[in-house]
Amino acid sequence: MPEMWYSIGSFTFPSSWGAILASFFLTYLFLYFWNRTSSDWYSNAVFYFLITWKLSVIVVDFQTVITHPLTILYFHGGRMGYWLGILTALLYLFLKRGVSTSVLIAAWVSTMVFFEFVYRLLELDVLSGVIQFIINSTLFLLLLKKSRGEKREVWIVQLVVVFTLLQLLFQSLNEGFIFTTVTWTYIVVMIYLIALSGRRNHIE
């Protein structure tokens, strides 16, 4: 199903873009009031993701950029640029010291809870969005509670797996199960978080 498009002045964007930007902003606010230190590295990771996605057009369409340099202002690197942005953000978080795995997972889940909710609203699928938001929020609150317990590293890994599978289920119910960019993002980030948690536990 084609995405809905919106316009703000001369700027036109699909609903997924609006949902991504809104989820970044809302998660930043959540982290700022919940764990202010984490809002710093979160905003840095978002910045690296966005700037890589935007400037990747130089790599993806180098000849056009050389011929028309202003292309950088109006275009981005598309799907390849998106994945380069994801990899850049994940690499930054991997190298960043002092980032708790439990807080990182909470930031990721918060981002996707807001993304799914805003995306459904922008697609005018309000009922589905509200139901999904209630279920996701309940799971997210459980994650926050378990992230402070004695066995938090075990719990948060299990919860991120459950959360990911739940989103794939929602997608299959709403649109039929197909491998989209969002689907692969869920899978890739889940594997990354599990591997990161296991590595840090092994080091400790």
C-alpha positions as CSV (number, residue, x, y, z in Angstrom):
1,M,0.0,0.0,0.0
2,P,1.4,3.4,-1.0
3,E,2.3,5.8,1.9
4,M,0.4,9.0,2.4
5,W,2.3,12.2,1.7
6,Y,2.1,15.5,3.6
7,S,3.3,19.0,2.8
8,I,4.6,21.8,5.0
9,G,5.1,24.8,2.8
10,S,7.2,23.6,-0.1
11,F,8.5,20.6,1.8
12,T,6.8,17.3,0.9
13,F,7.4,14.1,2.9
14,P,5.9,10.6,3.3
15,S,4.2,9.5,6.5
16,S,7.2,7.3,7.4
17,W,9.6,10.3,7.4
18,G,7.2,12.2,9.7
19,A,6.9,9.3,12.0
20,I,10.7,8.8,12.2
21,L,11.3,12.5,13.0
22,A,8.5,12.6,15.6
23,S,9.7,9.4,17.3
24,F,13.2,10.9,17.6
25,F,11.9,14.0,19.2
26,L,9.4,12.3,21.5
27,T,12.1,9.8,22.6
28,Y,14.6,12.5,23.3
29,L,12.0,14.3,25.5
30,F,11.3,11.0,27.4
31,L,15.1,10.3,27.9
32,Y,15.7,13.9,28.9
33,F,13.3,13.6,31.9
34,W,13.9,9.9,32.6
35,N,17.7,9.7,32.3
36,R,19.2,13.0,31.2
37,T,22.6,11.6,30.5
38,S,21.2,9.2,27.9
39,S,19.5,12.0,26.0
40,D,23.0,13.2,25.1
41,W,24.3,10.1,23.4
42,Y,20.8,9.5,21.9
43,S,20.8,12.9,20.2
44,N,24.3,12.2,19.0
45,A,23.3,8.9,17.5
46,V,20.3,10.5,15.8
47,F,22.5,13.2,14.4
48,Y,25.0,10.7,13.0
49,F,22.1,8.7,11.5
50,L,20.5,11.7,9.8
51,I,23.7,13.4,8.6
52,T,24.9,10.1,7.1
53,W,21.6,9.4,5.5
54,K,21.5,12.9,4.0
55,L,25.1,13.1,2.8
56,S,25.2,9.5,1.5
57,V,23.7,10.9,-1.7
58,I,27.3,11.8,-2.5
59,V,28.2,8.1,-2.5
60,V,24.9,6.9,-4.1
61,D,24.8,9.4,-6.9
62,F,28.3,10.9,-7.1
63,Q,28.1,12.0,-10.7
64,T,24.9,14.0,-10.2
65,V,26.3,15.7,-7.1
66,I,29.4,16.7,-9.0
67,T,27.3,18.1,-11.8
68,H,24.7,19.7,-9.6
69,P,26.1,20.3,-6.1
70,L,22.8,21.7,-4.7
71,T,21.5,18.1,-5.0
72,I,22.9,17.6,-1.5
73,L,20.3,20.0,-0.2
74,Y,17.3,18.4,-1.8
75,F,18.0,14.7,-1.9
76,H,19.3,11.9,0.4
77,G,20.9,8.5,-0.2
78,G,17.7,6.5,-0.3
79,R,17.5,3.0,1.1
80,M,21.3,2.6,0.9
81,G,21.8,5.9,2.7
82,Y,19.3,4.8,5.3
83,W,21.3,1.6,6.1
84,L,24.6,3.5,6.1
85,G,23.0,5.9,8.6
86,I,21.8,2.9,10.8
87,L,25.2,1.3,10.7
88,T,26.9,4.6,11.6
89,A,24.6,5.1,14.6
90,L,25.1,1.6,15.8
91,L,28.9,1.9,15.4
92,Y,28.8,5.1,17.4
93,L,26.8,3.4,20.2
94,F,29.2,0.4,20.1
95,L,32.2,2.6,20.6
96,K,30.6,5.0,23.1
97,R,31.6,4.2,26.7
98,G,29.2,4.4,29.6
99,V,26.1,3.5,27.6
100,S,24.1,1.0,29.6
101,T,22.6,-1.8,27.5
102,S,19.3,-1.6,29.4
103,V,19.0,2.1,28.8
104,L,20.0,1.6,25.1
105,I,17.2,-1.0,24.7
106,A,14.8,1.3,26.5
107,A,15.7,4.1,24.0
108,W,15.2,1.8,21.0
109,V,11.9,0.5,22.2
110,S,10.7,4.0,23.0
111,T,11.6,5.2,19.5
112,M,9.7,2.4,17.9
113,V,6.7,2.7,20.1
114,F,6.3,6.3,19.1
115,F,7.2,5.5,15.5
116,E,4.5,2.9,15.1
117,F,1.9,5.1,16.8
118,V,2.6,8.3,14.8
119,Y,2.9,6.3,11.6
120,R,-0.5,4.7,12.0
121,L,-2.0,8.1,12.8
122,L,-0.5,9.7,9.7
123,E,-1.8,6.8,7.7
124,L,-5.2,7.6,9.2
125,D,-5.3,4.1,10.7
126,V,-6.3,5.5,14.1
127,L,-7.9,2.5,15.7
128,S,-5.0,0.2,14.9
129,G,-2.6,2.8,16.0
130,V,-4.2,3.3,19.4
131,I,-4.5,-0.5,20.1
132,Q,-0.9,-1.0,19.1
133,F,0.2,1.9,21.2
134,I,-1.6,0.6,24.3
135,I,0.0,-2.9,23.9
136,N,3.4,-1.5,23.1
137,S,3.3,1.0,26.0
138,T,2.4,-1.8,28.4
139,L,5.3,-3.9,27.3
140,F,7.6,-0.8,27.4
141,L,6.6,0.0,31.0
142,L,7.3,-3.6,31.9
143,L,10.7,-3.2,30.3
144,L,11.4,-0.1,32.4
145,K,10.5,-1.9,35.5
146,K,12.6,-4.9,34.8
147,S,15.6,-2.8,33.7
148,R,16.1,-1.8,37.3
149,G,15.9,-5.3,38.8
150,E,18.6,-7.7,39.7
151,K,18.4,-9.8,36.5
152,R,17.8,-6.8,34.3
153,E,20.2,-7.9,31.5
154,V,18.3,-11.2,31.1
155,W,14.9,-9.6,31.2
156,I,15.6,-6.8,28.8
157,V,17.0,-9.1,26.2
158,Q,13.9,-11.3,26.4
159,L,11.7,-8.3,26.3
160,V,13.3,-6.8,23.2
161,V,12.8,-10.1,21.4
162,V,9.2,-10.2,22.5
163,F,8.8,-6.6,21.4
164,T,10.3,-7.3,18.0
165,L,8.2,-10.3,17.3
166,L,5.1,-8.4,18.4
167,Q,5.8,-5.7,15.9
168,L,6.2,-8.2,13.1
169,L,2.9,-9.7,14.2
170,F,1.2,-6.3,14.0
171,Q,2.7,-5.7,10.6
172,S,1.4,-9.0,9.3
173,L,-2.1,-8.2,10.6
174,N,-2.1,-4.7,9.2
175,E,-0.4,-5.2,5.9
176,G,0.4,-8.9,5.5
177,F,3.9,-10.1,6.4
178,I,6.5,-8.8,3.9
179,F,10.1,-7.9,4.3
180,T,10.2,-4.1,4.3
181,T,12.9,-1.7,5.4
182,V,11.1,-1.4,8.8
183,T,11.0,-5.2,9.1
184,W,14.7,-5.6,8.5
185,T,15.4,-2.7,10.8
186,Y,13.7,-4.5,13.6
187,I,15.5,-7.7,13.0
188,V,19.0,-6.1,12.5
189,V,18.7,-3.9,15.6
190,M,17.4,-6.8,17.7
191,I,20.4,-9.0,16.7
192,Y,22.7,-6.1,17.4
193,L,21.3,-5.5,20.9
194,I,21.4,-9.1,21.8
195,A,25.0,-9.4,20.6
196,L,26.0,-6.2,22.4
197,S,24.4,-7.3,25.7
198,G,26.1,-10.7,25.5
199,R,29.5,-9.2,24.7
200,R,29.2,-6.7,27.7
201,N,28.1,-9.5,30.0
202,H,31.0,-11.6,29.0
203,I,33.5,-8.8,29.5
204,E,32.0,-8.1,33.0
